[in-house]
Amino acid sequence: MEDKKVLVYFTTYNEEGNIGKIVKETLDLGFECMVVDDGSKDKTIEVAEGMGATVLGLCINQGQSSAFLTGLKYGMYHNYDIVIHLDGDGQHRPSELPLFLRKIEETDADIVVGSRILGSNHPNAPFFRKVFLPYFTWLINKLTGYKMTDSMCGFRAYQRKALLKLQLNNMLEPEYLAPELFMRASKVRLKISEVPVTLEDRDHGESHKGCIRYGYGILKAMLVVFLDKTYHMKRE
């Protein structure tokens, strides 16, 4: 897909120990790389810039979803054909980026989702992921008609045409965005494919997601979107 303009971006919050390595790997692969930093208090921004990434720094910590949407909107407004998001904690392998481009080329999928279930659902994964991820994915599949195996993986690629249809400026859920994204995608009949991805251990730091809080947030997000009358309006 040499004729496609591709942006790879990471969302970060206090990831100075992890971001340098994955930015370098991404740039070495020939991709344009951006970091959207969610108000880090450490040297994440300095490290990312020092490695050659473009950095968008949010003034205060607003939660990962704000940084995530900022990156998607940046890619859309700057006319990138494909925008790929990875978490900035080093658990996703930049070396697997070509898998997403190949899947788009083969299937013309609007969104390609990385699946830890099809790839490496790490044996040391948190209890929540191993036990509850399949059930959340099953519920989202029931609401959308998709047949995903991993609805919560942050490693995803979006075609520009999909971003234009998702109405990103009108998102209802401020924090737990995955359910709303897929529910919106189903309403405008976007095609979703999956590729297997490998989950790495963190080299530094720890997750900022609380198990109970995260699970409750996902369920609440599904309910908020499902009950909103605009979600049920017919869209072309």
Phi, psi and chi 1 to 4 in degrees:
 res  aa     phi    psi   chi1   chi2   chi3   chi4
   1 MET       -   50.4  -54.6 -172.3   74.9      -
   2 GLU   -67.5  -20.3  -64.1  177.4   -3.4      -
   3 ASP   -87.5   -3.0   60.0  -32.7      -      -
   4 LYS   -91.8  140.4  -62.3  -65.8 -175.4 -179.2
   5 LYS   -90.8  114.4 -173.7  179.4  178.5 -176.2
   6 VAL  -117.6  133.2  179.9      -      -      -
   7 LEU  -116.1  128.1  174.0   67.0      -      -
   8 VAL  -108.4  128.3  175.7      -      -      -
   9 TYR  -136.3  150.7   80.1  100.5      -      -
  10 PHE  -114.7  143.9  -60.1   91.5      -      -
  11 THR  -104.4  136.3   48.5      -      -      -
  12 THR  -136.3  151.9   56.3      -      -      -
  13 TYR  -149.9  108.2  177.2   64.3      -      -
  14 ASN    55.4   58.1  -67.0  -18.8      -      -
  15 GLU  -120.4   36.4  -63.9  -70.6   -2.6      -
  16 GLU   -60.5  -27.2   67.0  176.5    2.0      -
  17 GLY   -81.5  -13.6      -      -      -      -
  18 ASN  -114.8  -30.3  -61.6  -52.6      -      -
  19 ILE   -69.8  -34.5 -166.8   62.0      -      -
  20 GLY   -60.1  -45.3      -      -      -      -
  21 LYS   -62.0  -46.2  176.5 -177.8  176.2 -178.6
  22 ILE   -76.8  -29.5   52.3 -179.3      -      -
  23 VAL   -63.8  -45.7  164.5      -      -      -
  24 LYS   -60.7  -43.8 -177.6  179.6 -173.9  -56.1
  25 GLU   -62.2  -39.4  -69.8  176.4    3.1      -
  26 THR   -67.0  -46.1  -58.2      -      -      -
  27 LEU   -66.3  -36.7  -67.6  172.4      -      -
  28 ASP   -64.4  -25.7  -74.1  -11.8      -      -
  29 LEU   -80.6   -7.1  -72.5  167.1      -      -
  30 GLY    93.6   11.5      -      -      -      -
  31 PHE   -90.8  150.4  -69.8  102.5      -      -
  32 GLU   -76.9  131.9 -172.5  171.2  -17.7      -
  33 CYS  -125.0  133.5 -179.4      -      -      -
  34 MET  -132.4  146.2 -177.8  175.8   75.2      -
  35 VAL  -117.9  127.9  171.1      -      -      -
  36 VAL  -106.2  109.2 -176.7      -      -      -
  37 ASP   -98.1  129.9 -176.5   72.6      -      -
  38 ASP   -96.1   60.6 -171.3   27.6      -      -
  39 GLY    70.4   39.2      -      -      -      -
  40 SER   -59.6  146.9  -71.6      -      -      -
  41 LYS  -100.9   -3.9  -63.3  177.7  175.2   62.8
  42 ASP  -103.0 -153.6   63.6    2.1      -      -
  43 LYS  -100.7   28.9  -63.8 -178.2  179.3  179.6
  44 THR   -55.5  -48.2  -62.4      -      -      -
  45 ILE   -62.5  -46.3  -69.1  178.1      -      -
  46 GLU   -61.5  -42.1  -68.8   91.4  -31.3      -
  47 VAL   -64.7  -45.3  172.8      -      -      -
  48 ALA   -62.9  -45.0      -      -      -      -
  49 GLU   -65.4  -37.9  -71.8  179.6  -26.5      -
  50 GLY   -64.1  -27.7      -      -      -      -
  51 MET   -86.1   -8.0  -65.1  -55.6  -60.1      -
  52 GLY   107.6    7.4      -      -      -      -
  53 ALA   -82.0  149.1      -      -      -      -
  54 THR   -74.7  135.6  -61.2      -      -      -
  55 VAL  -123.3  130.3  177.1      -      -      -
  56 LEU  -109.6  113.9  -62.7 -178.6      -      -
  57 GLY  -104.5  120.7      -      -      -      -
  58 LEU   -78.2  140.0  -54.9 -175.8      -      -
  59 CYS   -63.7  -37.7  -64.9      -      -      -
  60 ILE  -133.0  159.4   58.7  172.7      -      -
  61 ASN   -70.9  119.3  177.7 -110.8      -      -
  62 GLN  -116.3   -0.8  -58.7  176.9   47.6      -
  63 GLY   100.9  149.6      -      -      -      -
  64 GLN   -57.7  -32.4 -174.0 -175.6   33.2      -
  65 SER   -63.1  -35.5  -67.7      -      -      -
  66 SER   -64.3  -45.4  179.3      -      -      -
  67 ALA   -64.8  -40.2      -      -      -      -
  68 PHE   -60.2  -48.3  171.0   72.8      -      -
  69 LEU   -67.0  -35.8  -79.0  177.2      -      -
  70 THR   -58.2  -43.6  -63.3      -      -      -
  71 GLY   -65.1  -42.4      -      -      -      -
  72 LEU   -63.8  -43.1  -73.0 -174.6      -      -
  73 LYS   -67.1  -39.4  -68.7  176.0 -177.1  178.8
  74 TYR   -58.6  -48.0 -179.7   96.2      -      -
  75 GLY   -62.2  -39.9      -      -      -      -
  76 MET   -68.1  -47.6 -179.2  174.3   63.7      -
  77 TYR   -69.9  -22.6  -65.2  147.4      -      -
  78 HIS  -100.5   17.5  -72.5   80.5      -      -
  79 ASN    61.8   36.8  -61.9  -47.8      -      -
  80 TYR   -76.6  139.6  -74.4   90.2      -      -
  81 ASP   -73.1  -34.9  -61.9  -60.1      -      -
  82 ILE  -138.3  134.2  -61.0  169.2      -      -
  83 VAL  -121.4  126.8 -179.8      -      -      -
  84 ILE  -119.0  128.8  -52.2  178.3      -      -
  85 HIS  -108.0  136.7  170.0  -97.7      -      -
  86 LEU  -128.8  148.7  -63.6   79.9      -      -
  87 ASP   -68.4  149.1  -68.4  -23.5      -      -
  88 GLY   -90.9   16.6      -      -      -      -
  89 ASP   -95.7    2.5   56.5   11.3      -      -
  90 GLY    84.7    4.8      -      -      -      -
  91 GLN   -83.3  -15.2  -69.1 -170.4  -70.9      -
  92 HIS  -101.7  142.7  -61.8  149.2      -      -
  93 ARG   -92.0  116.7  -69.5 -179.2  176.7  177.3
  94 PRO   -57.3  -26.8  -28.0   37.2      -      -
  95 SER   -61.6  -16.7   61.5      -      -      -
  96 GLU   -92.4    1.0  -66.3  178.7  -26.7      -
  97 LEU   -55.1  -42.5  -74.7  163.6      -      -
  98 PRO   -59.5  -24.5  -27.3   37.0      -      -
  99 LEU   -60.2  -38.0  -61.9  176.6      -      -
 100 PHE   -70.6  -41.9  -69.6   77.7      -      -
 101 LEU   -66.1  -39.2  -61.1 -179.5      -      -
 102 ARG   -64.6  -40.0 -169.0  174.2  -54.5  129.2
 103 LYS   -65.3  -40.1  179.6   62.6   72.8  170.2
 104 ILE   -63.1  -42.7  -70.4  175.1      -      -
 105 GLU   -63.6  -38.4 -172.2  172.0   33.4      -
 106 GLU   -78.0  -35.7  -67.3  171.2   -8.0      -
 107 THR  -116.7  -13.1   66.5      -      -      -
 108 ASP    55.9   34.8 -164.7   33.2      -      -
 109 ALA   -63.6  141.9      -      -      -      -
 110 ASP   -73.4  -38.2  -64.2  -66.0      -      -
 111 ILE  -133.6  132.7  -58.0  172.7      -      -
 112 VAL  -113.8  125.0  177.8      -      -      -
 113 VAL  -106.8  132.2  179.0      -      -      -
 114 GLY   -75.7  133.6      -      -      -      -
 115 SER  -114.9  117.5  171.4      -      -      -
 116 ARG   -76.0  -22.9  -64.0  160.8  -67.9 -173.7
 117 ILE   -70.6  -44.0  -56.3  -61.3      -      -
 118 LEU   -73.7  -26.2  -64.3  177.4      -      -
 119 GLY  -101.9 -103.7      -      -      -      -
 120 SER  -123.7   95.2  170.1      -      -      -
 121 ASN   -84.5   91.9 -168.8   12.9      -      -
 122 HIS   -44.5  130.1 -159.5  -77.7      -      -
 123 PRO   -59.4  -23.1   18.1  -30.6      -      -
 124 ASN   -97.5   18.0  -65.2  -35.4      -      -
 125 ALA   -61.8  151.3      -      -      -      -
 126 PRO   -58.0  153.0  -22.4   32.6      -      -
 127 PHE   -52.4  -42.4  175.1   82.1      -      -
 128 PHE   -57.5  -46.1  169.0   80.9      -      -
 129 ARG   -65.2  -44.7 -176.5 -172.9  -55.9  138.6
 130 LYS   -69.2  -36.7  -73.1 -159.7  -90.3 -168.8
 131 VAL   -93.4  -44.7  175.4      -      -      -
 132 PHE   -97.5  -24.2  -68.4  105.6      -      -
 133 LEU   -53.2  -46.7  173.6   61.0      -      -
 134 PRO   -59.9  -34.4  -23.8   35.0      -      -
 135 TYR   -73.9  -40.4  -66.9  100.6      -      -
 136 PHE   -63.8  -41.1  -76.8  129.1      -      -
 137 THR   -64.5  -41.7  -62.1      -      -      -
 138 TRP   -59.4  -43.2  174.6   83.9      -      -
 139 LEU   -66.4  -43.5 -177.2   53.8      -      -
 140 ILE   -63.3  -39.7  -70.4  175.8      -      -
 141 ASN   -60.9  -40.4  -75.6  -18.9      -      -
 142 LYS   -63.6  -38.1  -78.4  -68.2 -176.8 -177.4
 143 LEU   -75.8  -25.3  -68.7  170.8      -      -
 144 THR  -111.6  -23.2   61.9      -      -      -
 145 GLY    87.6   -0.3      -      -      -      -
 146 TYR   -77.5  170.4  -68.5  127.1      -      -
 147 LYS  -129.0   50.7  -63.4 -180.0  179.6  179.2
 148 MET   -76.4  158.5  -65.2  179.4  -72.7      -
 149 THR  -105.5  -19.1   62.4      -      -      -
 150 ASP  -147.5   97.2 -172.7  -10.2      -      -
 151 SER   -87.6   -8.3   60.2      -      -      -
 152 MET  -109.2    0.6  -62.5  -63.5  152.9      -
 153 CYS   -70.1  133.8 -178.4      -      -      -
 154 GLY   -81.2   -6.0      -      -      -      -
 155 PHE   -86.7  101.5 -159.4  166.1      -      -
 156 ARG  -144.3  152.0  -58.7 -171.4 -156.8  117.4
 157 ALA  -120.1  139.6      -      -      -      -
 158 TYR  -126.9  130.4  -56.9   80.9      -      -
 159 GLN   -78.7  149.7  -69.3 -148.8   61.4      -
 160 ARG   -55.7  -41.1  174.7  176.3  166.5   76.2
 161 LYS   -60.9  -30.1   61.0 -179.3 -179.1  177.6
 162 ALA   -72.8  -42.8      -      -      -      -
 163 LEU   -61.5  -36.5  -63.5  177.2      -      -
 164 LEU   -65.5  -28.6  -67.7  170.9      -      -
 165 LYS   -88.6  -18.3  -68.8 -179.3  178.9  179.9
 166 LEU   -79.2  -10.4  -76.4  173.4      -      -
 167 GLN    53.8   59.5  -60.7 -179.3  -30.6      -
 168 LEU   -64.0  -22.1  -62.2  176.3      -      -
 169 ASN   -77.3   -7.0  -71.8  -34.4      -      -
 170 ASN  -117.3   25.8  -61.2  -42.1      -      -
 171 MET   -64.4  136.5  -60.6  -65.2  -71.6      -
 172 LEU   -86.4  -37.2  -61.3  168.8      -      -
 173 GLU   -95.0  118.0  171.3   53.7   42.1      -
 174 PRO   -78.6  -15.9   28.7  -34.8      -      -
 175 GLU  -126.0  -55.0 -179.6   56.4   28.7      -
 176 TYR   -98.4   87.4  -57.4   94.5      -      -
 177 LEU   -85.8  -21.9  -77.8  176.8      -      -
 178 ALA   -54.8  -48.7      -      -      -      -
 179 PRO   -59.2  -43.9  -24.3   35.1      -      -
 180 GLU   -65.4  -39.8 -178.8  170.8    0.2      -
 181 LEU   -59.1  -46.8  -83.0  173.4      -      -
 182 PHE   -71.6  -34.8  -68.7  123.3      -      -
 183 MET   -66.9  -41.5  -68.6  168.4   75.9      -
 184 ARG   -64.4  -41.8  -76.0  174.0  174.3  -97.0
 185 ALA   -60.1  -39.1      -      -      -      -
 186 SER   -68.0  -33.4   70.4      -      -      -
 187 LYS   -66.7  -31.6  -79.3  -66.1 -178.5  180.0
 188 VAL  -103.7   15.2  -67.1      -      -      -
 189 ARG    57.3   46.6  -64.3 -174.6  -73.4  -82.8
 190 LEU   -79.0  145.7  -62.9 -176.1      -      -
 191 LYS   -90.7  130.2 -179.2  179.1  179.6 -179.6
 192 ILE  -120.1  133.7  -69.1 -179.5      -      -
 193 SER  -125.4  164.3  -66.8      -      -      -
 194 GLU  -123.5  154.0  -72.4 -174.4  -51.8      -
 195 VAL  -132.3  145.9  -66.8      -      -      -
 196 PRO   -71.4  137.0   23.9  -31.6      -      -
 197 VAL  -129.8  157.5  -64.5      -      -      -
 198 THR   -99.2  138.3  -54.5      -      -      -
 199 LEU  -104.0  122.9 -169.5   68.7      -      -
 200 GLU   -98.0  160.8  -59.3  -79.4   10.9      -
 201 ASP   -74.2  149.6  -75.7  -35.8      -      -
 202 ARG   -66.5  139.1  -86.0  176.2  166.3  -93.3
 203 ASP   -80.3  -33.7  -71.3  -25.5      -      -
 204 HIS  -143.5  153.1  -56.5  -84.8      -      -
 205 GLY    78.0 -172.6      -      -      -      -
 206 GLU  -145.8  162.5   58.7 -175.0   19.9      -
 207 SER   -65.6  146.1  174.4      -      -      -
 208 HIS   -96.7    4.4  -56.9  -70.5      -      -
 209 LYS   -92.6  129.2  -62.3  174.4 -178.0  175.9
 210 GLY   -88.6  138.7      -      -      -      -
 211 CYS   -57.6  -55.7  176.5      -      -      -
 212 ILE   -67.4  -44.8  -64.3  175.7      -      -
 213 ARG   -60.4  -41.8  176.3  172.8   58.5   86.1
 214 TYR   -66.1  -46.1 -173.7   70.6      -      -
 215 GLY   -61.7  -44.4      -      -      -      -
 216 TYR   -62.2  -41.7  170.7   77.1      -      -
 217 GLY   -62.3  -39.8      -      -      -      -
 218 ILE   -63.7  -46.9  -67.3  -64.2      -      -
 219 LEU   -63.2  -41.9  -69.4  173.7      -      -
 220 LYS   -62.8  -40.7  174.7  176.9  172.1  -72.7
 221 ALA   -61.8  -43.8      -      -      -      -
 222 MET   -58.8  -44.1  -67.2 -175.4 -156.5      -
 223 LEU   -67.2  -43.5 -174.7   62.8      -      -
 224 VAL   -59.0  -46.1  166.0      -      -      -
 225 VAL   -69.5  -43.7  177.6      -      -      -
 226 PHE   -64.0  -33.9 -174.2   74.6      -      -
 227 LEU   -84.3  -12.3  -66.7  179.2      -      -
 228 ASP   -75.3  128.5 -173.8   81.1      -      -
 229 LYS   -66.1  -28.9   63.0 -179.2 -179.7  180.0
 230 THR   -67.9  -25.5   62.1      -      -      -
 231 TYR   -64.8  -32.3  170.4   72.3      -      -
 232 HIS   -89.3   -3.9  -63.5  -80.2      -      -
 233 MET   -69.0  140.9  -66.4  174.3   62.3      -
 234 LYS   -67.4  132.0 -176.2  176.9  179.3 -179.7
 235 ARG  -121.1  145.5  -61.2 -180.0 -172.2  173.9
 236 GLU   -85.9      -  -63.9  -59.8  -32.4      -
